[in-house]
Amino acid sequence: MRRWLLGFSVFLFLFTVSAGWARQAEAEVVFRIGQKYYEAEGQKYPMDVAPFLERDRTYVPLRYLAYALGVPEKNVGWNAANRTVTLNLNGPVLKLVIGTPAIWIDNGRREIDVAPLIRQDRTMLPARFVAEALGYVVNWEANTQTIRIVLPPAAKVLASALNLREGPGTSYGIKGRVERGEVLRILKAASGWYQVQLENGQEGWVAAPYTEPLPTLPSPISRGTGEKESNNPKPLDFTPYRFKQPVRVLLSPGETEVKVNPSGNYALLDGAGKVLVLLSSNDVLTFTALSLPVGSNTAAIQVEKNRETVGLYPGPLVLAAGQEENWFSLTGGSFSGKAFRGNLRVDLNNGALRLVNELEMEDYLKGVVPGEMPASWPLEALKAQAVAARSYALSRVRAELYPQAPYQLLSDTRDQVYGGMSFEQPNSNRAVEETRGEVLLYGGEPIAAYFCSSNGGYTERSEDVWRYPCGYLEAKPDPYDHHPSNPHYGWQRTLTVDEIVSCLASRNFNLSVVEDVYVVERTATGRVKVLEIWGRDQNNQPVRQKLGNADYVRVVFGLKAPASDLSKVYDPATGRLLQITFTGNGWGHCLGMSQWGARGMAEKGFSYRDILAFYYPGAKLLKLW
């Protein structure tokens, strides 16, 4: 059975019934593939068309399904001209069109994975659509080809607030209100409405599409007589693995849907740590971000296990590993096809799924090192990269740069490139394992061990490249960077005056014309640190603006590294500036360790400790775990 929206799904049906059709919903309804009868409360009722499977959906003749679930005949409309059915649930209006894989909730369209169809002169629809729209729980038994539809014992309010009414419809008076997250005991269902009992004993009716059916009662609810009842099952037995040095990495800020295939024992936990479902290596868990039909900013996470609905949740949810060596793979989204160790945290971010990977620091580094440095390079260079990456990550974790977010690191070049288990290579894994727990410290704290691809023959000071000094980053020649295979020497970039204006405008500089560009300050190694731009603003007034430091100049003009120099070309007739050309060596900000330099040192016989001492002078290498 494929996915559907638990608690507020939409359905369509077309049927013919006898007059006066309306009744209370049954407590349980059973349909079997190929059988021309359905069962309700132990009785068999004949049908003229048997249910069948198509595209992994159970299709049922809707006349019988609707009758079994107690939907009044007067609430169903059929427009033969456009083959449209409408269903009025005494409030929300639901619509579907034959042959169209979409549904409408009060005119808001949603895509679905199959379309309603007509077969043997009967309108057929996946039974799950109808039952879940009316607030029922649907279970699929594959071995007997059976769907079993039951009224859940409780439901949780998904809307920000719901009216508690005197009867099943908006025409009935309002008795009170229930708030988001409140758990209601279900007494019976009728036409897409629940008759419910609150914890204080008050009874009334709420619209089922705006609630999440719960398979069990989360806690006992009093009937007002002093007697307490609970249908709670025994909690699922699962102990999540506790990471010793955990790190949380943002994989994606927003996905619509993602499928997860675990390897090893896993469990899905809610925000309070309650086990929702157990999983093993053959299972597939699907997360889908849904916009609920109650307010423009309301969303929820739909969860399915093996295409069967688990529930609809506000989040966060955690796919938790039972053992350290467990891992999972993703399908869909920006990390589709990749595997990751540890846990997956899923919550909602602006109505989309935010994915965060929580795992051991050492396992994280195994997915970083080969993404930052080729795993085929010498082991000592890879070990230096592992220590630098570990030091950088630990410094970022302790700095709490994203205090309001559920993650500590980004997975791209804004922090470190992280590709998970799919990036891992034997040589880089060995580098991580042989330096386990080793961190560079300065002043007793882990350093942000910056590194770049190539420094072009010189390391730079932090105060020249950025703004503030850093005691373990020095300016000095690097004889190891100019490796015979290093492709980052002798680059140049030419820009016309119009391109210069465009680059400056992207950084909010108020210049309409650039008349000249001057180098007014250089770094300790002689690179361009500060430029002064002469030109005119939008009012044709003369303007002189400074641009620095070295890395900002690099970013604004799209240079490979801080420039060694610039040259200019003027119009010989008018003397006006036509273009400038930046020249230089290196790739990146030129701070800290050069990866090409680390390779060069390793190939000359230096150890990873020698490499780190050269690029981070004054920092101490200690084993923290």
Secondary structure, DSSP 4 states (H G I P E B T S, - for coil): -----TTT----------TT---PPPSEEEEETT-SEEEETTEEEE-SS--EEETTEEEEEHHHHHHHTT--GGGEEEETTTTEEEEE-SS-EEEEETT-SEEEETTEEEE-SS--EEETTEEEEEHHHHHHHTT-EEEEETTTTEEEEE--SEEEE-SSEEEEESSSSTTSPEEEEEETT-EEEEEEEETTEEEEE-TTS-EEEEEGGGEEEESS-SS-EE-SSS-EE--PPPPP---PPPPSSEEEEEEEEEESEEEEEEES-EEEE-TT--EEEEE-TT--EEEEEEE-SSSTT-EEEEEEETTEEEEEE-S-EEEEESSTT-EEEEESSTTTT-EEESEEEEEEETTEEEEEEEEEHHHHHHTTHHHHS-TTS-HHHHHHHHHHHHHHHHHHHHHTS-TTSS-SEESSTTS----GGGG--HHHHHHHHHTTTEEEEETTEE----EESB-TTEE--HHHHSSS--TT---EE-TTS--TT---SSEEEEEEHHHHHHHHHTTT---SEEEEEEEEEE-TTS-EEEEEEEEE-TTS-EEEEEEESHHHHHHHHT-SSS-SEEEEEE-TTT--EEEEEEEE--BS---SEEHHHHHHHHHTT--HHHHHHHHSTT-EEEE--
